[in-house]
Amino acid sequence: MNIYDFWNKREPKVVYSYVPEPTYRQKDPPQMQRQAAEIIANWDASGANCPPVFMPDFGTVTTAKPFGGKVVRSSDGAQIFIEPAAETIDQALAIEPTPNPDVDQAVRIYRELCWMTRRHDIRFVTPDFQGPLNTAAQIVKQDEFLIALYTEPKKVHAFLDRVTDTLIEFIRRLQSQLRMDGGCWPYIWLPREFGVVITEDLMPLLSPELYAEFGVPYLKRISDTFGGVFVHSCGQWTHNAKVLAESGIHLLGLDFCYPYATIETIQDTLPGLVLQPGFEFYKAVEYPDFPSYVEGMIAKRRGDTCLWFALNSNPIWQFDRVRAVLEKHGAADVTFRS
């Protein structure tokens, strides 16, 4: 299946993509490059149903880096954090952002991967692209940032404008150097002609009134700049579904996590999207496992909603059983190509 045909027609209505688990994500750059090269070298034997992809994931802190702040790893090295560069919104407004260092790092690793593997069909996706609110809440001490939504809204708007400028510059710099399609989460393939993949994980914390004022204008700037957005949001965000529906944002689809957000609630307010149904293994009480969840999502799909199950080789996804479910519904025989 041609990926452009899929996004133009939104057919078929149930699809999946399968890739080897990118175990190199958030590793230090040399290790990331070595492990990615090994995975891509064995891509054709992996069972993947799409071209090889490199996911240069340096953690959720990437978009905050232009404003400073010390990047630290957890004691086991598995998690990456950033210390706030500012205690208050006034301090944040005084910071002059610099070019994002992860752009050159990601481009360099990608080019070396192409040389190491002798492959020139490797897809490149953006490093973790956090939205304006998420990014701002990493730059300013988070509790102070949230309080400022109430106490200093004009200053927050000025700061969010500046943050959005850096996010747009970040994507444009990547696109000026490489062919970039989609993001590192979720594992869908979104060609750049249709838009960008972005994370809105602060949305669950905000009321509809606050999200309409402080979230929508800046997400819409990004949508308008790049042609559309595919949004990932963890948690219970559907109290803001109506805000998104009335926002004028060109929303292509959503990556949601059950049981915090449910497909029924989304389809009631936001019909006709491409949905990537996530699953919280420690909270999902209605479904005993992921294959039964896939079956349930297919049964609950309505009208012109399209389901895209973005899977990888991690055993937690029980891919063989999931594939059997997809085959039963005629959704397994898809190979994506450009």
Secondary structure, DSSP 8 states (H G I E B T S, - for coil): -BHHHHHHH--SSEEEEEE---TTTTS-HHHHHHHHHHHHHTGGGTT-SS--EE-----TTGGGGGG---EEE-TTS--EEE--SBSSHHHHHT------HHHHHHHHHHHHHHHHHT-S--EEEES--B-HHHHHHHHB-HHHHHHHHHH-HHHHHHHHHHHHHHHHHHHHHHHHHS-EEEESSS-----TTT-EEEE-TTGGGS-HHHHHHHTHHHHHHHHHHHS-EEEE--SS-GGGHHHHHTS---EEEEEEEETTS-HHHHHHHSTT-EEEEEE-TTT--S-SSHHHHHHHHHHH--TT-EEEEEEES-GGG-HHHHHHHHHHTT------B-
